[in-house]
Amino acid sequence: MTLPPSRPQPATPLSAPSRLAVALAFLHLGCTAYGGLAMLAPMRRRIVEQRQWLAEQDFLDGLALCQMLPGATVVQMATYVGYRLGRTPGALAAATGFVLPAFILMLGLSALYCHYGTLQWVQAVSRGLNAMVIALLLQALIGFGRSLGREWRAWTVAGLTFLALTLKGPYLLVFLGAAGLRLLLAGGQEAAGGPPEAPGHGVPRPGVTRLVRQTVAVAAAAVLLSAGLGHWDPILGRMTAIFLKVGAISFGGGFVMIPILQWEVVHHWHWLTLSQFLDGILLSFVTPGPLIILAVFVGYWIKGLAGAALATGSVFLVPIALILMLLPFFQYLRGAGWMRPVLQGMVAALVGMLALVTAQMGAGALQGVPDLAILAGAALALMVFQWDLLWVALLVAGVSLLIY
């Protein structure tokens, strides 16, 4: 990735939109964005290219930070962008706007499933949407691949990341290794040259004591929430604790969170059968927004509306809190000469992971000529004709009902 020499980074966005504008922008993204990591492409296009609220490098730096932390990456990116545009209120507005449409839609689908138990039409629509998701992943892969430019070090890191993840390397260790390798290849300085710069140039130094207090407060709130609910309803308290844990330990986004959740609610506590859980995964693919919106389905099945609300809030609580707590340190450190190659390594690792996820999902989702035709049509509509994603999704859903 070819970048300019390290220099003081602006503490303010390119423009200063209102919190309502931020919330509405992410509300629209929450209604139209599908496909896990593929949602990063429309988010980048809206925030960087169309609205010009953040610079390209600011967006990529935030993405690198989110890759270092557990939780749903796309929700954390919404939080990061909202914080850069409007501090903590902006972060909460962006995260809420992004998750709310998926929560409402998944809640309705979960209620239909629980009451009627038939998903034949969903399976037909989902098959077509899964092919469209591959097109979205390809779009994201091409977009972020271009950000690497012709920098051989970055492409080397991306290729090694692809290989390591293919061999089932631990996600967190692979990404940390990618950052370390990129720093090593840079020789301790920026690839573009220039002397290392002290961190925090023009940015107030954050307080470590404050971070410790915030960490203790979040941990105490999580424990009190699950314990208090457990005293009132043991199953509700246990379920809340599980979703808090899933959000806190899952590095890699929804694709990592879903298997952990499956072990807890299917194999360990037997709250859902495997067939029911797989139906929930199917609904999460049909629903726009983060894949771990599956939490709504699981929570609703266990404890109705209260379970759905608590499961959703719990699975996002820790990841969002981590972004809000660590972002001041990130802003302070990213001016350091060693920080730029580390961030480049994280973005390059994302490209490697995107390539692997696209290949794996494509192998599972593309089962015949109709699937390939939908993939080709969706890719042309999105990348060549640049149609709005919502209309592409509706068109794909209608075609799927006719041909499957």
C-alpha positions in Angstrom: 0.0 0.0 0.0 1.6 3.3 -1.1 0.9 6.1 1.4 2.4 9.5 2.0 5.0 9.9 4.8 3.7 9.9 8.3 2.4 13.3 9.3 0.0 14.9 11.8 -3.5 13.6 11.3 -6.5 15.9 11.5 -8.5 15.4 14.7 -11.7 16.5 12.9 -13.5 15.1 9.9 -13.4 16.7 6.4 -16.9 18.0 7.1 -19.1 18.2 10.2 -22.5 16.7 9.6 -25.3 16.8 12.2 -25.9 13.8 14.3 -29.3 13.4 12.6 -27.6 13.2 9.2 -25.1 10.6 10.6 -28.0 8.6 12.0 -30.0 8.8 8.7 -27.0 7.8 6.6 -26.4 4.7 8.7 -30.1 3.9 8.9 -30.1 3.8 5.1 -27.0 1.6 5.1 -28.6 -0.7 7.7 -31.6 -1.1 5.3 -29.6 -1.9 2.2 -26.2 -3.4 3.1 -25.9 -7.2 3.0 -23.1 -9.8 3.4 -20.9 -9.4 6.5 -17.6 -7.9 5.4 -19.1 -7.0 2.0 -21.0 -4.2 3.8 -17.7 -2.3 4.2 -17.8 -1.4 0.5 -21.1 0.5 0.5 -20.1 2.1 3.8 -16.8 3.3 2.4 -18.5 4.6 -0.7 -21.1 6.5 1.2 -18.8 8.0 3.9 -15.6 8.6 1.9 -16.7 9.1 -1.8 -20.2 10.4 -1.7 -20.5 12.4 1.5 -16.7 13.1 1.9 -17.1 13.0 5.7 -13.8 11.2 6.2 -10.6 10.9 4.2 -9.8 7.5 2.6 -6.9 7.0 5.0 -9.0 7.8 8.1 -11.5 5.2 7.0 -8.8 2.5 6.4 -7.1 3.3 9.7 -10.4 2.8 11.5 -10.9 -0.5 9.7 -7.5 -1.6 10.9 -8.4 -0.7 14.5 -11.7 -2.7 14.2 -9.8 -5.7 12.9 -7.8 -5.8 16.1 -10.8 -6.0 18.3 -13.5 -8.6 19.0 -17.1 -8.2 17.8 -19.0 -7.4 14.6 -16.5 -5.4 12.4 -19.2 -3.5 10.4 -20.9 -2.4 13.6 -17.6 -1.3 15.1 -16.9 0.6 11.9 -20.2 2.4 12.2 -19.3 3.3 15.7 -15.8 4.5 14.7 -17.2 6.7 11.9 -19.9 8.1 14.1 -17.3 8.9 16.8 -15.1 10.7 14.3 -18.0 12.8 13.1 -19.8 13.5 16.4 -17.9 12.0 19.4 -19.8 9.6 21.6 -23.3 10.8 20.7 -22.4 10.4 17.0 -21.0 7.0 17.6 -24.2 5.8 19.4 -26.4 7.4 16.7 -24.5 5.6 13.9 -24.4 2.2 15.6 -28.1 2.4 16.5 -29.1 3.6 13.0 -27.1 0.8 11.4 -28.4 -2.1 13.6 -32.1 -0.9 14.0 -33.4 -1.9 10.6 -31.9 -5.4 10.8 -33.3 -5.8 14.4 -36.8 -4.9 13.3 -36.8 -7.1 10.2 -35.3 -10.1 11.9 -37.8 -9.7 14.8 -40.6 -9.9 12.3 -39.1 -12.9 10.5 -38.4 -14.6 13.8 -42.0 -14.2 14.9 -43.3 -15.6 11.6 -40.9 -18.6 11.9 -41.9 -19.3 15.5 -45.7 -19.1 14.7 -45.8 -20.8 11.3 -42.6 -22.8 11.0 -42.3 -22.7 7.2 -39.3 -21.3 5.4 -39.7 -22.6 1.9 -40.0 -19.2 0.3 -37.2 -17.9 2.4 -34.9 -20.7 1.2 -35.7 -19.7 -2.5 -35.0 -16.0 -1.8 -31.9 -16.8 0.3 -30.4 -18.9 -2.5 -30.5 -15.9 -4.8 -29.4 -13.5 -2.2 -26.4 -15.7 -1.3 -25.3 -15.4 -4.9 -25.7 -11.7 -4.7 -23.6 -11.7 -1.5 -20.7 -13.2 -3.4 -20.9 -10.3 -5.8 -20.8 -7.9 -2.9 -17.8 -9.7 -1.5 -16.1 -9.4 -4.9 -16.9 -5.7 -5.0 -15.4 -5.3 -1.5 -12.3 -7.4 -2.4 -11.6 -5.3 -5.5 -12.2 -2.0 -3.7 -9.8 -2.8 -0.8 -7.4 -4.5 -3.1 -7.0 -1.2 -5.0 -6.1 0.5 -1.8 -2.9 -1.7 -1.6 -1.8 -0.2 -4.9 1.4 -1.9 -6.3 3.1 -2.1 -2.9 4.7 -5.6 -3.0 5.1 -5.7 0.8 1.3 -5.2 1.3 0.5 -7.9 -1.3 3.0 -10.3 0.3 1.2 -9.8 3.6 -2.2 -10.3 2.0 -1.0 -13.6 0.3 0.5 -15.0 3.5 -2.6 -14.1 5.4 -4.7 -16.0 2.9 -2.5 -19.0 3.3 -2.4 -18.8 7.1 -6.2 -18.6 7.4 -6.6 -21.4 4.9 -4.5 -23.6 7.2 -6.8 -22.6 10.1 -4.4 -20.3 11.8 -5.9 -18.4 14.8 -7.5 -15.3 13.5 -6.1 -12.9 16.0 -2.5 -14.3 15.8 -2.7 -14.1 12.0 -3.7 -10.4 12.0 -1.1 -9.5 14.6 1.5 -11.4 12.7 0.5 -9.5 9.5 1.0 -6.2 11.3 4.4 -7.3 12.7 5.6 -8.6 9.3 4.6 -5.4 7.5 6.5 -3.4 10.2 9.5 -5.7 9.7 9.4 -5.3 5.9 9.2 -1.5 6.3 12.5 -1.5 8.2 11.0 0.4 11.1 10.0 3.4 8.9 7.2 4.3 6.5 7.5 2.5 3.2 7.2 5.9 1.5 10.2 7.2 3.4 10.6 9.9 6.0 11.7 9.9 9.6 9.6 8.3 12.3 7.4 10.8 14.1 6.5 10.9 17.7 3.0 9.8 18.5 0.2 12.2 19.4 1.4 15.2 17.4 -1.4 17.7 17.9 -3.6 15.1 19.7 -4.1 15.2 23.5 -2.4 12.3 25.3 -5.2 10.0 26.7 -5.3 9.1 30.3 -4.5 5.4 31.2 -6.3 5.8 34.5 -9.5 6.8 32.8 -9.2 3.7 30.5 -8.8 1.5 33.6 -11.9 3.1 35.2 -13.9 2.7 32.0 -12.9 -1.0 31.7 -13.9 -1.7 35.3 -17.2 0.1 34.8 -18.0 -1.9 31.6 -17.1 -5.2 33.2 -19.1 -4.4 36.3 -22.1 -3.4 34.3 -21.9 -6.6 32.3 -21.7 -8.7 35.5 -24.5 -6.8 37.2 -26.7 -7.0 34.2 -26.4 -10.8 33.8 -26.5 -11.4 37.5 -29.6 -9.2 38.1 -31.4 -10.8 35.2 -30.4 -14.2 36.5 -32.0 -13.5 39.9 -35.2 -12.6 38.1 -35.1 -15.2 35.4 -32.2 -17.8 35.4 -32.5 -18.6 31.7 -32.6 -14.9 30.7 -29.6 -14.1 32.8 -27.6 -17.1 31.4 -28.6 -16.1 27.9 -27.4 -12.5 28.4 -24.1 -13.7 29.9 -23.5 -15.9 26.8 -24.1 -13.1 24.3 -21.9 -10.7 26.3 -19.2 -13.4 26.2 -19.7 -14.0 22.5 -19.3 -10.3 21.8 -16.2 -10.0 24.0 -14.1 -13.0 22.7 -15.0 -13.4 19.0 -12.2 -12.0 16.8 -13.3 -12.1 13.2 -16.8 -10.8 13.0 -20.0 -12.7 12.4 -18.4 -15.7 10.7 -16.5 -16.4 13.9 -19.3 -15.4 16.3 -21.9 -17.7 14.8 -20.0 -21.0 15.5 -19.3 -20.0 19.1 -23.0 -19.1 19.6 -24.0 -22.4 18.0 -21.9 -24.4 20.5 -23.5 -22.5 23.4 -27.2 -22.5 22.5 -27.4 -25.8 20.6 -24.8 -28.2 21.9 -24.3 -27.0 25.5 -27.7 -25.6 26.6 -30.0 -27.3 24.0 -32.2 -24.2 23.7 -32.5 -24.7 19.9 -32.1 -27.7 17.7 -29.4 -27.6 15.0 -32.1 -27.4 12.4 -33.6 -24.3 14.1 -30.3 -22.7 14.4 -29.5 -23.2 10.7 -32.8 -21.7 9.8 -31.8 -18.7 11.9 -28.6 -18.4 10.0 -30.6 -18.5 6.8 -32.7 -15.6 8.0 -29.6 -13.6 9.0 -28.4 -13.8 5.4 -31.8 -12.7 4.1 -31.8 -9.8 6.5 -29.6 -6.7 5.8 -27.1 -5.6 8.4 -24.5 -7.6 10.4 -24.6 -11.4 10.3 -24.7 -11.7 14.0 -28.2 -10.2 13.9 -28.9 -13.9 14.3 -28.9 -12.9 18.0 -32.4 -11.6 17.5 -33.7 -14.9 16.3 -32.0 -16.9 19.1 -33.1 -14.5 21.8 -36.7 -14.4 20.5 -36.8 -18.2 20.4 -35.6 -18.5 24.0 -37.5 -15.6 25.6 -39.6 -13.7 23.1 -39.3 -10.0 22.7 -37.3 -9.4 25.9 -34.9 -12.1 24.9 -34.4 -10.7 21.4 -33.7 -7.2 22.8 -31.3 -8.4 25.5 -29.5 -10.7 23.2 -29.0 -8.0 20.6 -27.9 -5.4 23.1 -25.5 -7.8 24.8 -23.7 -9.0 21.7 -22.9 -5.5 20.7 -22.2 -3.9 24.1 -18.6 -4.9 24.6 -17.4 -4.3 21.0 -18.9 -0.8 20.9 -17.6 0.0 24.4 -14.1 -1.1 23.3 -14.2 1.3 20.3 -15.2 4.2 22.4 -12.6 3.5 25.1 -9.6 2.8 22.8 -10.2 5.3 20.0 -8.5 8.2 22.0 -5.3 6.0 22.3 -5.6 5.0 18.7 -5.8 8.7 17.7 -2.8 9.4 19.8 -0.6 6.5 18.6 -1.3 6.5 14.9 1.1 9.4 14.2 4.0 7.3 15.3 6.4 6.2 12.6 5.9 2.5 13.5 2.1 2.7 13.5 1.6 3.4 9.8 3.2 0.0 8.6 1.2 -1.8 11.4 -2.0 -0.3 10.0 -1.0 -1.2 6.5 -0.4 -4.7 7.6 -3.9 -5.0 9.1 -5.6 -3.7 6.0 -3.5 -6.1 3.8 -4.5 -8.9 6.1 -8.2 -7.9 5.6 -7.7 -8.3 1.8 -6.3 -11.8 2.3 -9.2 -12.7 4.6 -11.8 -11.2 2.1 -10.3 -13.3 -0.7 -10.6 -16.5 1.4 -14.1 -15.7 2.6 -15.2 -15.0 -0.9 -13.8 -18.3 -2.2 -15.3 -20.3 0.7 -18.8 -18.7 0.5 -18.7 -18.9 -3.3 -18.0 -22.7 -3.1 -21.0 -23.2 -0.9 -23.5 -20.7 -2.4 -22.9 -21.3 -6.2 -24.5 -24.7 -7.0 -25.5 -24.4 -10.6 -26.0 -22.2 -13.7 -28.9 -20.1 -12.1 -26.6 -19.2 -9.2 -23.8 -18.2 -11.6 -26.2 -16.1 -13.7 -27.5 -14.2 -10.6 -23.9 -13.6 -9.5 -22.9 -12.3 -12.9 -26.0 -10.1 -13.1 -25.6 -8.7 -9.6 -21.9 -8.0 -10.2 -22.7 -6.1 -13.4 -25.5 -4.1 -11.7 -23.4 -3.2 -8.7 -19.9 -2.7 -10.2 -20.5 -1.6 -13.8 -23.9 0.1 -13.8 -23.7 1.1 -10.1 -27.3 0.4 -9.2 -28.5 1.0 -5.7 -28.1 -2.1 -3.6 -31.7 -2.1 -2.4 -33.0 -2.4 -5.9 -30.6 -5.1 -6.8 -31.6 -7.1 -3.7 -35.3 -6.7 -4.5 -34.7 -7.7 -8.2 -32.7 -10.8 -7.1 -35.4 -11.8 -4.6 -38.1 -11.6 -7.2 -36.0 -13.6 -9.8 -35.2 -16.2 -7.1 -38.9 -16.8 -6.4 -39.5 -17.5 -10.1 -36.5 -19.8 -10.9 -36.0 -21.8 -7.7 
